[in-house]
Amino acid sequence: MPSELGKELRSALLECGPFESNAELRRVFADDRLYPWRHQVPEAASRQGRVEAVLAFLPDKYHERSGNALLALLEVSQARLDPEDSCYQQLAGLAAKWAQMLDQGAPGRVADPVRRFGRYELQEELGRGSFAVVHKARDTTLNRPVALKVLHPIWQDDARFVARFKFEAQAMANLRDPHIVRVLDSGQSADSQVYIAMEFLPGRTLRAYLQEHGALPLLQVLVVVRQIGAALDYAHSRGMVHCDLKPANVMVEETAAGLEVTLTDFGLVKAMEGSVALTLQASALGTPEYMAPEQADPNRNDIVGPAADRYALGVLAYKLLTGRVPFPGNSSATLYAHEYKEPPAPSQFCPDLPPAAEAAVLQMLAKAPEARFATCAAFVTALAASSSGSPARKAKPPVPAVKVPEVWVHPVTGKEMVRIPAGAFPFSGRKEPLDLPEFWLDKTPVTNADYARFVAATGHPPPKHWNGKPDPPTRLLHHPVVYVRVDDIDAYLRWAGCRLP
């Protein structure tokens, strides 16, 4: 390795890496992303956390495995920093230099990914993390775009990571929810690189959406949280915990009906019952700003369950409402804060937030898993109730009328409702209009996706054209539900606490 680049790397990782202390370095080296390369670091240096010894070793021992170890260390460092941070940019620049040097034929070269995986032809890179790279690709058989997730080449020779990647594909393939990205296929390329083909989603990440819009109004937060919460509750009902909910793992599409939200990236998904080996110490992995207290502590891996996802949903709601997370940063101090510090009240950053909404968010951020809401739906219900209160009656003069919100999110169905003011309404078969008090009306028809949530919650038989399955055909998800009988409609209305017009 050129000495100048070696000096740059050592200096940058010392100054900009996530190494706030020797203890922090030990925590980084406990990361599974460095598992295959730990033995390349002298045992004493790794155990004692001597930063200089570790960093000096990696560049100086110039051969294939230490080259990949350095690449992994750079990626772990970047993953623990804010991409907007100058340190992140510096590390990214050094990583690019390192990749360029490898491409020039230096020892330790990591081959570029092939441009074709089976029937999938790569087009452009959509994003990358420490485990995998996601490309937009073309399915040459069906001539359609897909998102192709490929395990990073440095992990392709590690049986644990290959098994983990295949487990992710199997787990996602068994989840059919309108707000969870669909797996279409999985397999291996000619040179044995494993991949997952998923539906290509239009729109952008929630992270990009927030960068443009900042904090969102409560009603819009409800629209987003309701959809993510429904996806998480569904995954939990199928025995899966996501373990890495964050804005970057949520896709948002702006449609005429409002925001459509889809949960992606189940790379850290954990089976609530199953192989411990396949979790890859999931509690030690994740994004520090969104990690539950029990997830932040590697010694509590066995109790990481659905409540950890609900905590992350609480952090996400906090972020949507205030424009910031309760504990910013990606260091050990962030993890410590999740475990031992109380979050700042959201109303400090969002003064108009109703007290009941603040209480609901803070309950989701409780340190004890059992103190949080039992389901995401229960949290959404509490949040929705805080946004509306009881519809106000007309007050007698001179008391000023109470302003009633024009849009309300129903606490059970999660559907947006609009306020219809009191007045005279024409009715078929009547000569004179009928005077009615104000009422609330669904903004959109009941869709198959809405009806599927009712079926999942109550066990009610699905419509016959769903072919005996609890979920509708994907192409009909957002179509109005049809072929339902009067007793089906009555059951839905009882569940929702609504009535027909």
Secondary structure, 3 states (H helix, E strand, C coil): CCHHHHHHHHHHHHHHCCCCCHHHHHHHHCCHHHHHHHHHCCHHHHHHCCHHHHHHHHHHCCCHHHHHHHHHHHHHHHHCCCCCCHHHHHHHHHHHHHHHHHHCCCCCCCCCCCCEECCEEEEEEEEECCCEEEEEEEECCCCEEEEEEEECHHHCCCHHHHHHHHHHHHHHHCCCCCCECCEEEEEECCCCCEEEEEECCCCEEHHHHHHHHCCCCHHHHHHHHHHHHHHHHHHHHCCEECCCCCHHHEEEEEECCEEEEEECCCCCCEECCCCCHHHCCHHHCCCHHHCCHHHHCHHHHHHCCHHHHHHHHHHHHHHHHHCCCCCCCCCHHHHHHHHHCCCCCHHHCCCCCCHHHHHHHHHHCCCCHHHCCCCHHHHHHHHHHHHHCCCCCCCCCCCCCCCCCCEEECCCCCCEEEEECCEEECCCCCCCCEEECCEEEECCCCEHHHHHHHHHHHCCCCCHHHCCCCCCCHHHCCCECCCCCHHHHHHHHHHHCCCCC
